[in-house]
Amino acid sequence: MAKYVYWIATGLVALVYLGAAAFYISSHDMVAGMYREVLGYPTYIIWPLAILKIVGAVVILWRPSAVLADWAYAAMFWHLVLAFGAHVGAGDPGWSPALATWVLLIVSWLTANRVRAVKSAYAPAVPAAPI
């Protein structure tokens, strides 16, 4: 069961991040307008965010090392907390995807050690259940 929960949560987080990166790249002008006018953020952060979203999604799916995966989870955690706060603070209704993805990210991180061969020293140490 943990295997399904982990892969569904992780797959959805990766899908959100890859989809957002694709949107940032394909609709740069629209995203720049939202960043500038709605959120009050500088537009130069759009390209680095798009690239980091792709990198983060690849790292949590591939998990080349536990340390790298933990950094990706931490970066995504804070990115989603800050995205939620930015949308709420701006009165923008775009906060719900950030909150839903944040919950999925936590579920992914909590179940990763039960499923993945590369174990994190920081995730809960739960023995793997028979699959």
N, CA, C and O atoms as CSV, one atom per row, in Angstrom:
chain,resi,resn,atom,element,x,y,z
A,1,MET,N,N,0.821,-1.193,0.000
A,1,MET,CA,C,0.000,0.000,0.000
A,1,MET,C,C,0.869,1.264,0.000
A,1,MET,O,O,0.581,2.224,-0.714
A,2,ALA,N,N,1.943,1.251,0.814
A,2,ALA,CA,C,2.828,2.414,0.879
A,2,ALA,C,C,3.452,2.698,-0.475
A,2,ALA,O,O,3.703,3.850,-0.829
A,3,LYS,N,N,3.696,1.649,-1.218
A,3,LYS,CA,C,4.293,1.807,-2.544
A,3,LYS,C,C,3.370,2.622,-3.456
A,3,LYS,O,O,3.829,3.516,-4.167
A,4,TYR,N,N,2.087,2.317,-3.434
A,4,TYR,CA,C,1.132,3.055,-4.261
A,4,TYR,C,C,0.968,4.494,-3.783
A,4,TYR,O,O,0.934,5.426,-4.587
A,5,VAL,N,N,0.867,4.665,-2.481
A,5,VAL,CA,C,0.724,6.011,-1.920
A,5,VAL,C,C,1.934,6.863,-2.294
A,5,VAL,O,O,1.794,8.008,-2.726
A,6,TYR,N,N,3.123,6.288,-2.122
A,6,TYR,CA,C,4.346,7.031,-2.441
A,6,TYR,C,C,4.392,7.426,-3.909
A,6,TYR,O,O,4.620,8.592,-4.233
A,7,TRP,N,N,4.176,6.458,-4.803
A,7,TRP,CA,C,4.329,6.751,-6.230
A,7,TRP,C,C,3.231,7.670,-6.754
A,7,TRP,O,O,3.490,8.479,-7.645
A,8,ILE,N,N,2.027,7.568,-6.232
A,8,ILE,CA,C,0.960,8.484,-6.647
A,8,ILE,C,C,1.286,9.899,-6.173
A,8,ILE,O,O,1.203,10.850,-6.951
A,9,ALA,N,N,1.657,10.041,-4.893
A,9,ALA,CA,C,1.986,11.376,-4.362
A,9,ALA,C,C,3.200,11.965,-5.073
A,9,ALA,O,O,3.186,13.130,-5.471
A,10,THR,N,N,4.243,11.166,-5.231
A,10,THR,CA,C,5.467,11.657,-5.875
A,10,THR,C,C,5.217,11.988,-7.341
A,10,THR,O,O,5.697,13.005,-7.841
A,11,GLY,N,N,4.475,11.139,-8.025
A,11,GLY,CA,C,4.152,11.391,-9.427
A,11,GLY,C,C,3.337,12.662,-9.613
A,11,GLY,O,O,3.567,13.417,-10.558
A,12,LEU,N,N,2.383,12.903,-8.714
A,12,LEU,CA,C,1.579,14.120,-8.815
A,12,LEU,C,C,2.403,15.369,-8.516
A,12,LEU,O,O,2.235,16.395,-9.176
A,13,VAL,N,N,3.291,15.291,-7.527
A,13,VAL,CA,C,4.172,16.433,-7.240
A,13,VAL,C,C,5.046,16.722,-8.453
A,13,VAL,O,O,5.173,17.874,-8.869
A,14,ALA,N,N,5.645,15.687,-9.019
A,14,ALA,CA,C,6.503,15.869,-10.200
A,14,ALA,C,C,5.698,16.422,-11.369
A,14,ALA,O,O,6.183,17.282,-12.105
A,15,LEU,N,N,4.478,15.939,-11.546
A,15,LEU,CA,C,3.620,16.430,-12.619
A,15,LEU,C,C,3.302,17.916,-12.439
A,15,LEU,O,O,3.335,18.678,-13.405
A,16,VAL,N,N,2.998,18.322,-11.225
A,16,VAL,CA,C,2.726,19.739,-10.951
A,16,VAL,C,C,3.954,20.582,-11.259
A,16,VAL,O,O,3.850,21.623,-11.909
A,17,TYR,N,N,5.117,20.138,-10.794
A,17,TYR,CA,C,6.341,20.912,-11.017
A,17,TYR,C,C,6.733,20.951,-12.495
A,17,TYR,O,O,7.123,22.004,-13.000
A,18,LEU,N,N,6.636,19.827,-13.187
A,18,LEU,CA,C,6.971,19.813,-14.615
A,18,LEU,C,C,5.952,20.621,-15.424
A,18,LEU,O,O,6.318,21.316,-16.372
A,19,GLY,N,N,4.685,20.528,-15.047
A,19,GLY,CA,C,3.653,21.317,-15.717
A,19,GLY,C,C,3.844,22.809,-15.499
A,19,GLY,O,O,3.683,23.606,-16.424
A,20,ALA,N,N,4.187,23.182,-14.278
A,20,ALA,CA,C,4.434,24.595,-13.986
A,20,ALA,C,C,5.638,25.105,-14.764
A,20,ALA,O,O,5.612,26.216,-15.292
A,21,ALA,N,N,6.686,24.303,-14.835
A,21,ALA,CA,C,7.875,24.711,-15.597
A,21,ALA,C,C,7.531,24.880,-17.073
A,21,ALA,O,O,7.958,25.844,-17.709
A,22,ALA,N,N,6.767,23.953,-17.609
A,22,ALA,CA,C,6.360,24.057,-19.013
A,22,ALA,C,C,5.518,25.311,-19.241
A,22,ALA,O,O,5.663,25.985,-20.261
A,23,PHE,N,N,4.639,25.619,-18.289
A,23,PHE,CA,C,3.822,26.828,-18.392
A,23,PHE,C,C,4.683,28.081,-18.295
A,23,PHE,O,O,4.482,29.035,-19.046
A,24,TYR,N,N,5.638,28.081,-17.375
A,24,TYR,CA,C,6.537,29.235,-17.235
A,24,TYR,C,C,7.304,29.491,-18.529
A,24,TYR,O,O,7.519,30.641,-18.912
A,25,ILE,N,N,7.713,28.418,-19.199
A,25,ILE,CA,C,8.503,28.552,-20.432
A,25,ILE,C,C,7.615,28.902,-21.622
A,25,ILE,O,O,7.946,29.800,-22.397
A,26,SER,N,N,6.500,28.209,-21.773
A,26,SER,CA,C,5.649,28.403,-22.950
A,26,SER,C,C,4.813,29.683,-22.884
A,26,SER,O,O,4.456,30.240,-23.922
A,27,SER,N,N,4.504,30.145,-21.693
A,27,SER,CA,C,3.671,31.345,-21.534
A,27,SER,C,C,4.405,32.382,-20.694
A,27,SER,O,O,3.844,32.951,-19.758
A,28,HIS,N,N,5.646,32.616,-21.037
A,28,HIS,CA,C,6.495,33.500,-20.231
A,28,HIS,C,C,5.886,34.886,-20.036
A,28,HIS,O,O,5.932,35.429,-18.933
A,29,ASP,N,N,5.321,35.459,-21.087
A,29,ASP,CA,C,4.760,36.807,-20.970
A,29,ASP,C,C,3.585,36.850,-19.998
A,29,ASP,O,O,3.458,37.793,-19.217
A,30,MET,N,N,2.738,35.844,-20.042
A,30,MET,CA,C,1.603,35.789,-19.124
A,30,MET,C,C,2.082,35.619,-17.681
A,30,MET,O,O,1.583,36.281,-16.771
A,31,VAL,N,N,3.040,34.739,-17.483
A,31,VAL,CA,C,3.591,34.510,-16.145
A,31,VAL,C,C,4.280,35.772,-15.640
A,31,VAL,O,O,4.151,36.126,-14.468
A,32,ALA,N,N,5.012,36.451,-16.522
A,32,ALA,CA,C,5.691,37.689,-16.133
A,32,ALA,C,C,4.675,38.741,-15.692
A,32,ALA,O,O,4.905,39.462,-14.722
A,33,GLY,N,N,3.558,38.826,-16.400
A,33,GLY,CA,C,2.506,39.761,-16.001
A,33,GLY,C,C,1.940,39.425,-14.643
A,33,GLY,O,O,1.695,40.317,-13.831
A,34,MET,N,N,1.727,38.137,-14.385
A,34,MET,CA,C,1.210,37.719,-13.084
A,34,MET,C,C,2.227,38.027,-11.983
A,34,MET,O,O,1.867,38.539,-10.924
A,35,TYR,N,N,3.483,37.715,-12.237
A,35,TYR,CA,C,4.520,37.972,-11.234
A,35,TYR,C,C,4.610,39.463,-10.928
A,35,TYR,O,O,4.709,39.862,-9.768
A,36,ARG,N,N,4.576,40.274,-11.969
A,36,ARG,CA,C,4.759,41.717,-11.816
A,36,ARG,C,C,3.522,42.375,-11.216
A,36,ARG,O,O,3.627,43.139,-10.257
A,37,GLU,N,N,2.347,42.081,-11.777
A,37,GLU,CA,C,1.137,42.812,-11.421
A,37,GLU,C,C,0.374,42.224,-10.244
A,37,GLU,O,O,-0.160,42.971,-9.424
A,38,VAL,N,N,0.313,40.917,-10.147
A,38,VAL,CA,C,-0.480,40.285,-9.087
A,38,VAL,C,C,0.356,40.055,-7.837
A,38,VAL,O,O,-0.048,40.421,-6.733
A,39,LEU,N,N,1.525,39.444,-8.017
A,39,LEU,CA,C,2.337,39.065,-6.866
A,39,LEU,C,C,3.368,40.119,-6.481
A,39,LEU,O,O,3.861,40.117,-5.353
A,40,GLY,N,N,3.699,41.014,-7.398
A,40,GLY,CA,C,4.689,42.046,-7.107
A,40,GLY,C,C,6.117,41.533,-7.062
A,40,GLY,O,O,6.960,42.094,-6.363
A,41,TYR,N,N,6.393,40.462,-7.808
A,41,TYR,CA,C,7.726,39.874,-7.830
A,41,TYR,C,C,8.467,40.292,-9.094
A,41,TYR,O,O,7.835,40.605,-10.102
A,42,PRO,N,N,9.791,40.301,-9.055
A,42,PRO,CA,C,10.558,40.603,-10.265
A,42,PRO,C,C,10.438,39.443,-11.258
A,42,PRO,O,O,10.329,38.280,-10.870
A,43,THR,N,N,10.462,39.784,-12.522
A,43,THR,CA,C,10.274,38.752,-13.545
A,43,THR,C,C,11.538,37.959,-13.861
A,43,THR,O,O,11.469,36.921,-14.519
A,44,TYR,N,N,12.683,38.436,-13.400
A,44,TYR,CA,C,13.921,37.706,-13.702
A,44,TYR,C,C,14.008,36.373,-12.978
A,44,TYR,O,O,14.870,35.558,-13.307
A,45,ILE,N,N,13.145,36.126,-12.004
A,45,ILE,CA,C,13.197,34.839,-11.296
A,45,ILE,C,C,12.423,33.733,-12.011
A,45,ILE,O,O,12.467,32.578,-11.588
A,46,ILE,N,N,11.719,34.072,-13.080
A,46,ILE,CA,C,10.888,33.072,-13.761
A,46,ILE,C,C,11.731,31.966,-14.388
A,46,ILE,O,O,11.434,30.787,-14.190
A,47,TRP,N,N,12.772,32.317,-15.136
A,47,TRP,CA,C,13.605,31.289,-15.784
A,47,TRP,C,C,14.329,30.402,-14.772
A,47,TRP,O,O,14.300,29.180,-14.914
A,48,PRO,N,N,14.984,30.978,-13.747
A,48,PRO,CA,C,15.603,30.089,-12.753
A,48,PRO,C,C,14.589,29.182,-12.059
A,48,PRO,O,O,14.883,28.014,-11.802
A,49,LEU,N,N,13.399,29.705,-11.753
A,49,LEU,CA,C,12.374,28.867,-11.133
A,49,LEU,C,C,11.939,27.743,-12.059
A,49,LEU,O,O,11.747,26.613,-11.610
A,50,ALA,N,N,11.781,28.037,-13.343
A,50,ALA,CA,C,11.385,26.999,-14.299
A,50,ALA,C,C,12.432,25.887,-14.343
A,50,ALA,O,O,12.091,24.705,-14.328
A,51,ILE,N,N,13.688,26.266,-14.398
A,51,ILE,CA,C,14.770,25.276,-14.442
A,51,ILE,C,C,14.818,24.467,-13.149
A,51,ILE,O,O,14.952,23.244,-13.187
A,52,LEU,N,N,14.710,25.142,-12.012
A,52,LEU,CA,C,14.759,24.433,-10.723
A,52,LEU,C,C,13.545,23.532,-10.509
A,52,LEU,O,O,13.656,22.498,-9.849
A,53,LYS,N,N,12.407,23.903,-11.047
A,53,LYS,CA,C,11.234,23.034,-10.955
A,53,LYS,C,C,11.482,21.724,-11.709
A,53,LYS,O,O,11.117,20.648,-11.234
A,54,ILE,N,N,12.099,21.822,-12.875
A,54,ILE,CA,C,12.428,20.611,-13.649
A,54,ILE,C,C,13.443,19.763,-12.893
A,54,ILE,O,O,13.277,18.550,-12.766
A,55,VAL,N,N,14.482,20.400,-12.396
A,55,VAL,CA,C,15.522,19.680,-11.649
A,55,VAL,C,C,14.927,19.005,-10.415
A,55,VAL,O,O,15.220,17.839,-10.149
A,56,GLY,N,N,14.103,19.717,-9.664
A,56,GLY,CA,C,13.493,19.148,-8.460
A,56,GLY,C,C,12.628,17.942,-8.769
A,56,GLY,O,O,12.696,16.931,-8.069
A,57,ALA,N,N,11.814,18.038,-9.811
A,57,ALA,CA,C,10.953,16.917,-10.190
A,57,ALA,C,C,11.778,15.698,-10.594
A,57,ALA,O,O,11.467,14.574,-10.202
A,58,VAL,N,N,12.825,15.925,-11.374
A,58,VAL,CA,C,13.686,14.822,-11.808
A,58,VAL,C,C,14.373,14.179,-10.598
A,58,VAL,O,O,14.459,12.954,-10.518
A,59,VAL,N,N,14.854,14.982,-9.675
A,59,VAL,CA,C,15.587,14.448,-8.518
A,59,VAL,C,C,14.674,13.616,-7.618
A,59,VAL,O,O,15.088,12.554,-7.154
A,60,ILE,N,N,13.437,14.072,-7.357
A,60,ILE,CA,C,12.594,13.253,-6.471
A,60,ILE,C,C,12.102,11.989,-7.169
A,60,ILE,O,O,11.806,10.996,-6.504
A,61,LEU,N,N,12.012,12.011,-8.490
A,61,LEU,CA,C,11.632,10.789,-9.207
A,61,LEU,C,C,12.800,9.820,-9.341
A,61,LEU,O,O,12.642,8.617,-9.136
A,62,TRP,N,N,13.963,10.344,-9.682
A,62,TRP,CA,C,15.143,9.517,-9.932
A,62,TRP,C,C,15.847,9.131,-8.639
A,62,TRP,O,O,16.306,7.997,-8.503
A,63,ARG,N,N,15.940,10.053,-7.689
A,63,ARG,CA,C,16.575,9.874,-6.377
A,63,ARG,C,C,17.998,9.329,-6.506
A,63,ARG,O,O,18.290,8.237,-6.017
A,64,PRO,N,N,18.891,10.090,-7.167
A,64,PRO,CA,C,20.260,9.613,-7.354
A,64,PRO,C,C,21.039,9.504,-6.052
A,64,PRO,O,O,21.948,8.682,-5.942
A,65,SER,N,N,20.696,10.317,-5.073
A,65,SER,CA,C,21.298,10.208,-3.750
A,65,SER,C,C,20.296,10.728,-2.724
A,65,SER,O,O,19.448,11.568,-3.028
A,66,ALA,N,N,20.413,10.214,-1.515
A,66,ALA,CA,C,19.490,10.636,-0.464
A,66,ALA,C,C,19.685,12.111,-0.122
A,66,ALA,O,O,18.711,12.829,0.107
A,67,VAL,N,N,20.925,12.561,-0.087
A,67,VAL,CA,C,21.196,13.959,0.253
A,67,VAL,C,C,20.584,14.887,-0.782
A,67,VAL,O,O,19.937,15.872,-0.425
A,68,LEU,N,N,20.777,14.588,-2.044
A,68,LEU,CA,C,20.218,15.419,-3.108
A,68,LEU,C,C,18.691,15.413,-3.066
A,68,LEU,O,O,18.055,16.452,-3.242
A,69,ALA,N,N,18.114,14.248,-2.835
A,69,ALA,CA,C,16.651,14.153,-2.742
A,69,ALA,C,C,16.138,14.949,-1.542
A,69,ALA,O,O,15.116,15.627,-1.643
A,70,ASP,N,N,16.831,14.873,-0.418
A,70,ASP,CA,C,16.417,15.641,0.761
A,70,ASP,C,C,16.473,17.139,0.497
A,70,ASP,O,O,15.592,17.880,0.933
A,71,TRP,N,N,17.495,17.587,-0.208
A,71,TRP,CA,C,17.592,19.007,-0.577
A,71,TRP,C,C,16.443,19.392,-1.501
A,71,TRP,O,O,15.868,20.470,-1.357
A,72,ALA,N,N,16.105,18.524,-2.445
A,72,ALA,CA,C,15.002,18.814,-3.366
A,72,ALA,C,C,13.679,18.888,-2.601
A,72,ALA,O,O,12.877,19.794,-2.829
A,73,TYR,N,N,13.453,17.935,-1.694
A,73,TYR,CA,C,12.238,17.979,-0.881
A,73,TYR,C,C,12.189,19.253,-0.037
A,73,TYR,O,O,11.139,19.888,0.064
A,74,ALA,N,N,13.307,19.625,0.562
A,74,ALA,CA,C,13.339,20.836,1.386
A,74,ALA,C,C,13.062,22.082,0.557
A,74,ALA,O,O,12.304,22.958,0.975
A,75,ALA,N,N,13.676,22.158,-0.616
A,75,ALA,CA,C,13.456,23.316,-1.490
A,75,ALA,C,C,11.999,23.388,-1.931
A,75,ALA,O,O,11.400,24.464,-1.943
A,76,MET,N,N,11.435,22.249,-2.289
A,76,MET,CA,C,10.033,22.232,-2.710
A,76,MET,C,C,9.109,22.594,-1.552
A,76,MET,O,O,8.127,23.312,-1.739
A,77,PHE,N,N,9.422,22.100,-0.362
A,77,PHE,CA,C,8.620,22.408,0.820
A,77,PHE,C,C,8.538,23.916,1.027
A,77,PHE,O,O,7.448,24.474,1.156
A,78,TRP,N,N,9.693,24.567,1.058
A,78,TRP,CA,C,9.701,26.017,1.297
A,78,TRP,C,C,9.151,26.788,0.114
A,78,TRP,O,O,8.496,27.814,0.301
A,79,HIS,N,N,9.399,26.323,-1.090
A,79,HIS,CA,C,8.822,26.980,-2.266
A,79,HIS,C,C,7.301,26.974,-2.185
A,79,HIS,O,O,6.664,27.992,-2.457
A,80,LEU,N,N,6.714,25.841,-1.813
A,80,LEU,CA,C,5.254,25.743,-1.739
A,80,LEU,C,C,4.685,26.559,-0.587
A,80,LEU,O,O,3.621,27.163,-0.725
A,81,VAL,N,N,5.381,26.585,0.548
A,81,VAL,CA,C,4.936,27.429,1.675
A,81,VAL,C,C,4.943,28.895,1.249
A,81,VAL,O,O,3.987,29.626,1.508
A,82,LEU,N,N,6.021,29.318,0.598
A,82,LEU,CA,C,6.132,30.713,0.166
A,82,LEU,C,C,5.151,31.035,-0.962
A,82,LEU,O,O,4.611,32.140,-1.010
A,83,ALA,N,N,4.917,30.092,-1.865
A,83,ALA,CA,C,3.929,30.310,-2.932
A,83,ALA,C,C,2.534,30.470,-2.346
A,83,ALA,O,O,1.777,31.349,-2.759
A,84,PHE,N,N,2.199,29.626,-1.392
A,84,PHE,CA,C,0.910,29.737,-0.709
A,84,PHE,C,C,0.775,31.117,-0.070
A,84,PHE,O,O,-0.234,31.799,-0.253
A,85,GLY,N,N,1.796,31.518,0.677
A,85,GLY,CA,C,1.758,32.821,1.343
A,85,GLY,C,C,1.678,33.981,0.367
A,85,GLY,O,O,0.977,34.960,0.622
A,86,ALA,N,N,2.388,33.879,-0.744
A,86,ALA,CA,C,2.375,34.954,-1.738
A,86,ALA,C,C,0.991,35.109,-2.354
A,86,ALA,O,O,0.504,36.227,-2.522
A,87,HIS,N,N,0.357,33.989,-2.690
A,87,HIS,CA,C,-0.974,34.061,-3.296
A,87,HIS,C,C,-2.013,34.559,-2.295
A,87,HIS,O,O,-2.861,35.383,-2.640
A,88,VAL,N,N,-1.955,34.071,-1.069
A,88,VAL,CA,C,-2.899,34.536,-0.046
A,88,VAL,C,C,-2.686,36.024,0.226
A,88,VAL,O,O,-3.644,36.794,0.297
A,89,GLY,N,N,-1.419,36.419,0.375
A,89,GLY,CA,C,-1.103,37.819,0.645
A,89,GLY,C,C,-1.536,38.760,-0.457
A,89,GLY,O,O,-1.878,39.913,-0.195
A,90,ALA,N,N,-1.526,38.273,-1.699
A,90,ALA,CA,C,-1.924,39.102,-2.839
A,90,ALA,C,C,-3.429,39.039,-3.091
A,90,ALA,O,O,-3.943,39.731,-3.969
A,91,GLY,N,N,-4.131,38.213,-2.325
A,91,GLY,CA,C,-5.561,38.056,-2.543
A,91,GLY,C,C,-5.872,37.281,-3.816
A,91,GLY,O,O,-6.965,37.400,-4.372
A,92,ASP,N,N,-4.921,36.495,-4.271
A,92,ASP,CA,C,-5.058,35.714,-5.496
A,92,ASP,C,C,-5.565,34.318,-5.144
A,92,ASP,O,O,-5.075,33.712,-4.191
A,93,PRO,N,N,-6.545,33.792,-5.901
A,93,PRO,CA,C,-7.074,32.469,-5.578
A,93,PRO,C,C,-6.160,31.309,-5.972
A,93,PRO,O,O,-6.564,30.153,-5.848
A,94,GLY,N,N,-4.950,31.580,-6.440
A,94,GLY,CA,C,-4.039,30.528,-6.864
A,94,GLY,C,C,-3.342,29.801,-5.731
A,94,GLY,O,O,-2.367,29.092,-5.977
A,95,TRP,N,N,-3.803,29.950,-4.502
A,95,TRP,CA,C,-3.144,29.315,-3.361
A,95,TRP,C,C,-3.492,27.832,-3.223
A,95,TRP,O,O,-2.709,27.077,-2.648
A,96,SER,N,N,-4.644,27.396,-3.733
A,96,SER,CA,C,-5.065,26.010,-3.491
A,96,SER,C,C,-4.154,24.969,-4.154
A,96,SER,O,O,-3.902,23.936,-3.534
A,97,PRO,N,N,-3.643,25.179,-5.381
A,97,PRO,CA,C,-2.703,24.186,-5.917
A,97,PRO,C,C,-1.423,24.085,-5.087
A,97,PRO,O,O,-0.875,22.995,-4.924
A,98,ALA,N,N,-0.948,25.212,-4.566
A,98,ALA,CA,C,0.257,25.174,-3.733
A,98,ALA,C,C,0.000,24.366,-2.465
A,98,ALA,O,O,0.853,23.580,-2.051
A,99,LEU,N,N,-1.155,24.549,-1.849
A,99,LEU,CA,C,-1.477,23.817,-0.622
A,99,LEU,C,C,-1.638,22.322,-0.897
A,99,LEU,O,O,-1.127,21.492,-0.146
A,100,ALA,N,N,-2.345,21.983,-1.970
A,100,ALA,CA,C,-2.541,20.564,-2.310
A,100,ALA,C,C,-1.211,19.889,-2.638
A,100,ALA,O,O,-0.965,18.758,-2.219
A,101,THR,N,N,-0.358,20.580,-3.382
A,101,THR,CA,C,0.950,20.012,-3.730
A,101,THR,C,C,1.822,19.881,-2.500
A,101,THR,O,O,2.588,18.922,-2.396
A,102,TRP,N,N,1.731,20.816,-1.560
A,102,TRP,CA,C,2.484,20.764,-0.310
A,102,TRP,C,C,2.101,19.512,0.480
A,102,TRP,O,O,2.970,18.823,1.015
A,103,VAL,N,N,0.801,19.220,0.554
A,103,VAL,CA,C,0.338,18.018,1.267
A,103,VAL,C,C,0.869,16.764,0.563
A,103,VAL,O,O,1.349,15.842,1.222
A,104,LEU,N,N,0.785,16.725,-0.760
A,104,LEU,CA,C,1.309,15.575,-1.518
A,104,LEU,C,C,2.815,15.411,-1.318
A,104,LEU,O,O,3.316,14.291,-1.214
A,105,LEU,N,N,3.527,16.530,-1.264
A,105,LEU,CA,C,4.975,16.481,-1.046
A,105,LEU,C,C,5.307,15.865,0.316
A,105,LEU,O,O,6.223,15.049,0.425
A,106,ILE,N,N,4.578,16.249,1.329
A,106,ILE,CA,C,4.805,15.690,2.669
A,106,ILE,C,C,4.511,14.193,2.679
A,106,ILE,O,O,5.261,13.416,3.269
A,107,VAL,N,N,3.429,13.790,2.033
A,107,VAL,CA,C,3.100,12.355,1.947
A,107,VAL,C,C,4.215,11.607,1.218
A,107,VAL,O,O,4.621,10.526,1.646
A,108,SER,N,N,4.706,12.175,0.129
A,108,SER,CA,C,5.798,11.557,-0.625
A,108,SER,C,C,7.033,11.379,0.254
A,108,SER,O,O,7.632,10.304,0.283
A,109,TRP,N,N,7.407,12.427,0.961
A,109,TRP,CA,C,8.606,12.373,1.806
A,109,TRP,C,C,8.438,11.367,2.944
A,109,TRP,O,O,9.369,10.627,3.263
A,110,LEU,N,N,7.252,11.340,3.554
A,110,LEU,CA,C,7.025,10.430,4.679
A,110,LEU,C,C,7.026,8.958,4.270
A,110,LEU,O,O,7.340,8.091,5.085
A,111,THR,N,N,6.684,8.675,3.034
A,111,THR,CA,C,6.619,7.280,2.592
A,111,THR,C,C,7.836,6.848,1.763
A,111,THR,O,O,7.950,5.673,1.412
A,112,ALA,N,N,8.725,7.759,1.453
A,112,ALA,CA,C,9.856,7.441,0.573
A,112,ALA,C,C,10.750,6.335,1.126
A,112,ALA,O,O,11.151,5.446,0.375
A,113,ASN,N,N,11.071,6.366,2.405
A,113,ASN,CA,C,11.978,5.362,2.966
A,113,ASN,C,C,11.377,3.962,2.983
A,113,ASN,O,O,12.111,2.975,3.034
A,114,ARG,N,N,10.067,3.867,2.940
A,114,ARG,CA,C,9.431,2.553,2.897
A,114,ARG,C,C,9.546,1.924,1.515
A,114,ARG,O,O,9.459,0.705,1.370
A,115,VAL,N,N,9.743,2.767,0.497
A,115,VAL,CA,C,9.653,2.288,-0.884
A,115,VAL,C,C,10.995,2.298,-1.605
A,115,VAL,O,O,11.311,1.356,-2.332
A,116,ARG,N,N,11.779,3.339,-1.416
A,116,ARG,CA,C,12.989,3.537,-2.206
A,116,ARG,C,C,14.191,2.827,-1.596
A,116,ARG,O,O,14.303,2.695,-0.377
A,117,ALA,N,N,15.081,2.376,-2.464
A,117,ALA,CA,C,16.305,1.707,-2.014
A,117,ALA,C,C,17.274,2.711,-1.389
A,117,ALA,O,O,17.972,2.389,-0.428
A,118,VAL,N,N,17.314,3.922,-1.934
A,118,VAL,CA,C,18.180,4.971,-1.392
A,118,VAL,C,C,17.419,5.635,-0.258
A,118,VAL,O,O,16.466,6.377,-0.496
A,119,LYS,N,N,17.840,5.369,0.982
A,119,LYS,CA,C,17.134,5.833,2.174
A,119,LYS,C,C,17.666,7.170,2.661
A,119,LYS,O,O,18.863,7.445,2.585
A,120,SER,N,N,16.762,7.991,3.158
A,120,SER,CA,C,17.117,9.268,3.763
A,120,SER,C,C,17.390,9.066,5.240
A,120,SER,O,O,16.695,8.304,5.912
A,121,ALA,N,N,18.400,9.748,5.739
A,121,ALA,CA,C,18.692,9.690,7.167
A,121,ALA,C,C,17.702,10.531,7.965
A,121,ALA,O,O,17.619,10.395,9.186
A,122,TYR,N,N,16.956,11.393,7.294
A,122,TYR,CA,C,16.077,12.332,7.982
A,122,TYR,C,C,14.610,11.952,7.929
A,122,TYR,O,O,13.828,12.424,8.754
A,123,ALA,N,N,14.215,11.118,6.990
A,123,ALA,CA,C,12.823,10.693,6.894
A,123,ALA,C,C,12.533,9.690,8.002
A,123,ALA,O,O,13.461,9.105,8.562
A,124,PRO,N,N,11.272,9.485,8.323
A,124,PRO,CA,C,10.930,8.533,9.384
A,124,PRO,C,C,11.495,7.150,9.100
A,124,PRO,O,O,11.400,6.651,7.979
A,125,ALA,N,N,12.075,6.541,10.104
A,125,ALA,CA,C,12.674,5.219,9.962
A,125,ALA,C,C,11.597,4.171,10.248
A,125,ALA,O,O,11.432,3.717,11.380
A,126,VAL,N,N,10.886,3.808,9.214
A,126,VAL,CA,C,9.824,2.811,9.320
A,126,VAL,C,C,10.265,1.585,8.536
A,126,VAL,O,O,10.635,1.697,7.367
A,127,PRO,N,N,10.230,0.428,9.162
A,127,PRO,CA,C,10.637,-0.758,8.411
A,127,PRO,C,C,9.710,-0.981,7.218
A,127,PRO,O,O,8.509,-0.718,7.283
A,128,ALA,N,N,10.282,-1.459,6.160
A,128,ALA,CA,C,9.503,-1.717,4.937
A,128,ALA,C,C,8.502,-2.823,5.195
A,128,ALA,O,O,8.842,-3.874,5.739
A,129,ALA,N,N,7.279,-2.577,4.804
A,129,ALA,CA,C,6.230,-3.586,4.933
A,129,ALA,C,C,6.343,-4.547,3.760
A,129,ALA,O,O,6.781,-4.158,2.677
A,130,PRO,N,N,5.957,-5.786,3.966
A,130,PRO,CA,C,5.991,-6.724,2.843
A,130,PRO,C,C,5.051,-6.260,1.746
A,130,PRO,O,O,3.929,-5.820,1.997
A,131,ILE,N,N,5.542,-6.373,0.530
A,131,ILE,CA,C,4.730,-5.890,-0.613
A,131,ILE,C,C,4.169,-7.038,-1.379
A,131,ILE,O,O,3.465,-6.835,-2.368
